Amino acid sequence: VRIGLFGINTAANYKVNTANSSNFKYGDRFSANSFAYYQARAGKKIYMAPNIGLLYQYTAPNNFTNEKVEETGGYVASASAGVDINFKKITIGTNVQLPFTQNYAHGQTVEKLSGLVHLTYTF
């Protein structure tokens, strides 16, 4: 949704996993995110869009021979801030993501500050 120079992008995904030949099934995964941005002209043909957002991911426990594998699965919720720079059909962007609540594998796995860089070509 975009109103003038402000916009919000929201996405949700659900991945269903099936058991492999060894009867091991990785947990299904749900993820959702929402980002707010402001698009500003930074040059004659260059646009810059700073953004902030929230991300959430839940992973169900793994299963082996239809029994839950202990210390697997969990969730993480993160805050994010970044910027996208667009020139004609090319967009370069980056963001940082900082978890504010999480529980993976009963605390054995801890997600820390992470980052993302992307390059997009629109054709």
C-alpha positions as CSV (number, residue, x, y, z in Angstrom):
1,V,0.0,0.0,0.0
2,R,1.4,3.4,-0.9
3,I,0.0,6.8,-0.2
4,G,2.0,9.6,-1.8
5,L,5.7,9.0,-0.7
6,F,4.8,6.8,2.2
7,G,4.2,3.0,1.9
8,I,3.8,-0.2,3.8
9,N,4.9,-3.6,2.5
10,T,3.6,-6.7,4.3
11,A,4.3,-10.4,3.5
12,A,3.5,-13.8,5.0
13,N,4.8,-17.2,4.1
14,Y,4.2,-20.8,5.2
15,K,6.5,-23.6,4.2
16,V,5.3,-27.2,4.6
17,N,8.0,-29.8,4.9
18,T,7.6,-33.5,4.3
19,A,9.5,-36.5,5.6
20,N,12.6,-37.6,3.7
21,S,13.6,-41.1,2.8
22,S,15.1,-41.5,6.3
23,N,11.7,-40.6,7.9
24,F,13.1,-37.3,9.2
25,K,10.8,-34.2,8.8
26,Y,12.1,-30.7,9.3
27,G,9.6,-28.5,11.1
28,D,7.1,-26.4,9.0
29,R,8.0,-22.7,9.0
30,F,5.8,-19.6,9.2
31,S,7.3,-16.1,8.6
32,A,5.7,-12.7,8.3
33,N,7.1,-9.2,8.0
34,S,5.9,-5.6,7.6
35,F,8.0,-2.6,6.6
36,A,7.1,1.1,6.4
37,Y,9.1,3.3,4.1
38,Y,9.3,6.8,2.7
39,Q,10.5,7.3,-0.8
40,A,12.5,10.5,-1.5
41,R,14.2,11.8,-4.6
42,A,18.0,11.8,-4.1
43,G,18.9,12.9,-7.5
44,K,17.5,13.4,-11.0
45,K,16.9,9.7,-11.5
46,I,17.8,8.3,-8.1
47,Y,15.3,7.5,-5.3
48,M,16.1,6.6,-1.7
49,A,13.7,4.8,0.6
50,P,14.6,4.5,4.3
51,N,12.6,1.8,6.0
52,I,11.7,0.3,9.4
53,G,10.0,-2.9,10.1
54,L,9.2,-6.0,12.1
55,L,9.9,-9.6,11.3
56,Y,8.6,-12.8,12.9
57,Q,9.5,-16.4,12.2
58,Y,8.2,-19.6,13.8
59,T,9.6,-23.0,13.1
60,A,7.8,-26.1,14.3
61,P,9.9,-28.9,16.0
62,N,11.6,-31.5,13.7
63,N,10.2,-35.0,13.8
64,F,12.0,-38.4,13.4
65,T,9.8,-41.5,12.8
66,N,6.8,-39.3,13.8
67,E,8.2,-38.3,17.2
68,K,9.3,-34.8,18.1
69,V,13.0,-34.2,18.2
70,E,13.8,-32.4,21.4
71,E,15.6,-29.0,21.4
72,T,14.3,-28.1,17.9
73,G,11.9,-25.4,16.7
74,G,11.1,-22.0,18.1
75,Y,10.5,-18.4,17.2
76,V,12.2,-15.1,16.8
77,A,10.8,-11.5,16.4
78,S,13.1,-8.8,15.2
79,A,13.1,-5.1,14.5
80,S,14.7,-3.9,11.3
81,A,16.0,-0.6,9.8
82,G,17.5,-0.1,6.4
83,V,17.5,1.8,3.1
84,D,16.9,1.0,-0.6
85,I,18.5,3.1,-3.3
86,N,16.8,2.9,-6.8
87,F,18.3,4.0,-10.1
88,K,16.1,3.2,-13.1
89,K,15.7,-0.6,-13.0
90,I,18.3,-1.3,-10.4
91,T,17.8,-1.2,-6.6
92,I,20.5,-1.7,-4.0
93,G,19.4,-2.1,-0.4
94,T,20.6,-3.0,3.0
95,N,19.1,-3.5,6.4
96,V,20.0,-4.6,9.9
97,Q,17.8,-6.9,12.0
98,L,18.0,-7.0,15.8
99,P,16.0,-9.7,17.7
100,F,13.9,-8.4,20.6
101,T,12.4,-11.7,21.7
102,Q,13.3,-15.3,20.8
103,N,13.3,-18.9,21.9
104,Y,15.0,-21.4,19.6
105,A,15.8,-24.9,20.8
106,H,14.9,-24.0,24.3
107,G,17.6,-21.2,24.3
108,Q,20.4,-23.3,22.8
109,T,20.4,-21.3,19.6
110,V,20.5,-17.5,20.0
111,E,20.1,-15.2,17.0
112,K,22.1,-11.9,17.3
113,L,22.3,-8.8,15.1
114,S,22.2,-9.7,11.5
115,G,22.3,-7.8,8.2
116,L,21.1,-8.1,4.6
117,V,22.3,-6.6,1.4
118,H,20.4,-7.1,-1.9
119,L,20.6,-6.1,-5.5
120,T,17.5,-6.2,-7.6
121,Y,17.1,-5.7,-11.4
122,T,13.5,-5.1,-12.6
123,F,12.8,-6.2,-16.2
